[in-house]
Amino acid sequence: MTFSDQGKESKTRRKKQALSVRHLSSSLAGLTDNDLKKIGLPENIFDAICDLRKINKHGAQRRQKLFISGLLRKIDYHEIEVK
């Protein structure tokens, strides 16, 4: 009996999805404000990305990217990846 038979998702798959969301948050941080507005992100994610750009310390940037990743997981981030 495998995980797919039980209706559960494997730990490896969850980690890969988490990593893809983290990469998405990093790539969103590289976009301009106008590009982010065209995507139509929720206000809280847009503000978090703007805050990320202001942060200079590497550790703080990493934590902010993780925070943005958590916010992205709460919405349907697959639509953003397509755009």
Secondary structure in CASP SS format (residue, H / E / C, confidence):
PFRMAT SS
TARGET T0000
AUTHOR 0000-0000-0000
METHOD secondary structure of the structure
MODEL  1
M C 1.00
T C 1.00
F H 1.00
S H 1.00
D H 1.00
Q H 1.00
G C 1.00
K C 1.00
E C 1.00
S C 1.00
K H 1.00
T H 1.00
R H 1.00
R H 1.00
K H 1.00
K H 1.00
Q H 1.00
A H 1.00
L H 1.00
S H 1.00
V H 1.00
R H 1.00
H H 1.00
L H 1.00
S H 1.00
S H 1.00
S H 1.00
L H 1.00
A H 1.00
G C 1.00
L C 1.00
T C 1.00
D H 1.00
N H 1.00
D H 1.00
L H 1.00
K H 1.00
K H 1.00
I H 1.00
G C 1.00
L C 1.00
P C 1.00
E H 1.00
N H 1.00
I H 1.00
F H 1.00
D H 1.00
A H 1.00
I H 1.00
C H 1.00
D H 1.00
L H 1.00
R H 1.00
K H 1.00
I C 1.00
N C 1.00
K C 1.00
H H 1.00
G H 1.00
A H 1.00
Q H 1.00
R H 1.00
R H 1.00
Q H 1.00
K H 1.00
L H 1.00
F H 1.00
I H 1.00
S H 1.00
G H 1.00
L H 1.00
L H 1.00
R H 1.00
K H 1.00
I C 1.00
D C 1.00
Y C 1.00
H H 1.00
E H 1.00
I H 1.00
E H 1.00
V H 1.00
K C 1.00
END
